[in-house]
Amino acid sequence: MDLKDRLRGWLIAQGHDVEDLGTHGGASVDYPDFAHAVARSVAEGRADIGICIDGAGIGSAMTANKVPGIRAAVAHDAMTARLAREHNDANVLTLGGRVVDDATAVEIVRNFLNASFA
């Protein structure tokens, strides 16, 4: 089970609705396609918050930020996730699956979701 599946299960257990926009396997993909789909979902109001996971989180943030109305932030710890919401009103979180472990990812997502724009 990969990080996306673990986070999806945790989010559902916390009572969140989750729409999985992919990927759906271990094959190499064009990650910008998936980051763009997540960003469009948030920008068009189909989702309140988006979460993208790629190798480092950087590429997905760069792609998502090209969509008008999106403020995507890479977070590698709980504090930067919280600050991204409080100070930058981030609405898409990107995570590096090769950078953070599962427990850290859960704390990052928890802090991102529990914070609000100051």
C-alpha positions in Angstrom: 0.0 0.0 0.0 1.4 3.4 -0.9 1.2 6.7 0.8 -1.8 7.9 -1.2 -3.8 4.8 -0.1 -2.8 5.2 3.5 -3.8 8.9 3.5 -7.0 8.2 1.7 -7.9 5.6 4.4 -7.0 8.0 7.2 -9.0 10.8 5.7 -12.1 8.6 5.2 -11.7 7.3 8.8 -11.7 11.0 9.9 -15.0 11.6 8.1 -13.8 13.3 5.0 -15.1 12.7 1.5 -12.3 11.7 -0.8 -12.3 11.8 -4.6 -9.2 9.9 -5.9 -8.1 11.4 -9.2 -5.2 9.0 -9.7 -2.8 7.6 -10.3 -4.0 4.0 -9.9 -0.8 2.0 -10.2 2.9 2.0 -9.9 3.7 2.7 -13.5 5.5 6.0 -14.4 3.0 8.7 -15.4 3.0 12.4 -16.4 2.4 13.7 -12.9 1.4 17.2 -14.2 -1.7 15.7 -15.7 -2.8 14.5 -12.2 -1.8 17.7 -10.4 -3.7 19.7 -12.9 -6.8 17.6 -12.4 -6.6 18.1 -8.7 -6.1 21.9 -9.1 -9.1 22.1 -11.5 -11.3 20.3 -9.1 -10.5 22.8 -6.4 -10.7 25.8 -8.6 -14.0 24.8 -10.0 -15.5 24.2 -6.6 -15.9 20.4 -6.8 -13.4 20.1 -3.9 -12.6 22.4 -1.0 -9.0 21.2 -0.6 -6.7 19.2 -2.9 -3.8 16.9 -1.9 -1.2 15.8 -4.5 1.6 13.3 -3.9 4.6 13.0 -6.2 8.2 12.2 -5.6 9.2 15.4 -3.9 6.0 17.5 -4.0 7.6 20.2 -5.9 6.5 19.4 -9.5 2.9 19.0 -8.5 2.9 22.4 -6.7 4.4 24.1 -9.7 1.8 22.6 -12.0 -1.2 23.2 -9.7 -0.1 26.9 -9.2 -0.6 27.5 -12.9 -4.4 27.1 -12.4 -6.1 30.4 -11.6 -7.4 30.5 -8.0 -5.0 27.8 -6.8 -2.5 28.4 -4.0 -0.5 25.1 -3.8 2.2 24.6 -1.2 4.7 21.9 -0.6 5.0 20.8 3.0 7.5 18.5 4.5 6.5 19.0 8.1 3.5 19.9 10.1 4.5 23.5 10.8 4.9 24.5 7.1 1.6 22.9 6.4 -0.1 25.0 9.0 1.6 28.1 7.9 0.7 27.6 4.3 -2.9 27.7 5.3 -2.7 30.4 7.9 -0.4 32.9 6.1 -0.9 32.0 2.4 -4.5 30.6 2.3 -3.2 27.5 0.5 -5.9 25.3 -1.0 -3.8 22.5 -2.4 -1.2 20.6 -0.4 1.6 18.7 -2.2 3.6 16.0 -0.5 6.8 14.2 -1.5 6.2 10.5 -1.2 10.0 10.0 -1.3 10.5 12.7 1.3 8.0 12.1 4.1 7.1 8.9 6.0 3.5 7.9 6.6 3.3 9.2 10.1 4.7 12.6 9.1 2.4 12.7 6.2 -0.6 12.2 8.4 0.5 15.0 10.7 1.1 17.3 7.8 -2.4 16.7 6.4 -3.9 17.0 9.9 -2.3 20.4 10.4 -3.2 21.6 6.9 -6.8 20.6 7.3 -7.1 22.0 10.9 -5.6 25.4 10.0 -7.4 28.4 8.6 -6.4 31.6 6.9 -5.6 34.3 9.4 
